[in-house]
């Protein structure tokens, strides 16, 4: 069972890494809420596979990292879509 500090570090790392940035960019690319959430979740699911763990030392990516990355990507996609909706009305 991971501790609270490990969970907060994982969330912060996901927000500041590719799931946060690419999820936000994917959300800003569309005005459809469902598509933005889907794209963000897909980016969140693919990112730990490509960049997670040290592949040279075969460090496994935990289920918590996958869950946090998917959640952050989904929320970032929705925030990006909200930015696009609000920015388009100005």
N, C-alpha and C positions, 0 to 999 in steps of 0.2 A: 504494500500500500504506500504510494508516494505521499510525501508530506505536502503541506500547504505551500511552502516555499518553492518546492519543485513544480507544483502546479502553476503558481504565479509566474515563475520563470519560463515555463513552457508557453503560457499564454502570451507573455510579453515578447518572447522570441518569435512566435507565429505572427503577431501583429506587426512587428518591425521587419519581418522577412517576407518572402514571396507570397504567402497566402494573403497577407494584408494588402500589399501593393498591387499585385496582379488581380486580386479579387475586386479591389476598388476600381482598377482600370477596366476590367471586364464589365462591371456594373455600370460604369459611365459610358460604355459602348452601346448600351441598349436602353430603351424606355420601358421594356417589359419586365415587371417585377419578378415573375416566375423564372424567366430566362436568366436574369441577373443573379438570382439566388442559385440556380442550377450551375451556371458557369463558375461562380465563386466556390461552390462546393466541389466541383470537379477539379478546379485548380488546387483547392485545399487537400484533396485526396491524392493528387499526383505529386505534389511538392515533397512530401516526406519520402516517397519512393525514390525520386530522383536525387534529392539532396540530403535526406535524413540519414543519420548514422554514418559511421566511417566505413565505407565499402571495403577498404583495404584490410580492416581488422574485423570485418563481419559483425559489426555491432547491430543488433536488431532494433528496429523501430517499434516502440511500444504502442499498444492500443490507445493509451492516453494521448500520445502525440498525434496519432491519426485523428482521434475525436476532436482534439483542440484545433488542429489544422483545418479540418472540415468546417467546424463551427465558425472559426475566424474567417475563413474564405467566404462562407455563406453570408455572414453579417457584413463583411466588407463589400460584397457584391450588392447587397441591399442598400448600404450607405452610398455606394457609387451611383446606383439608380436614383436614389433620393436627391443626390447632388444634381444629377442630370435633369430631373423633373423640376426642381426648384430653380436651377439656373436657366432653364428654357423659358420660364415665365417672366424673367426680368427684362 
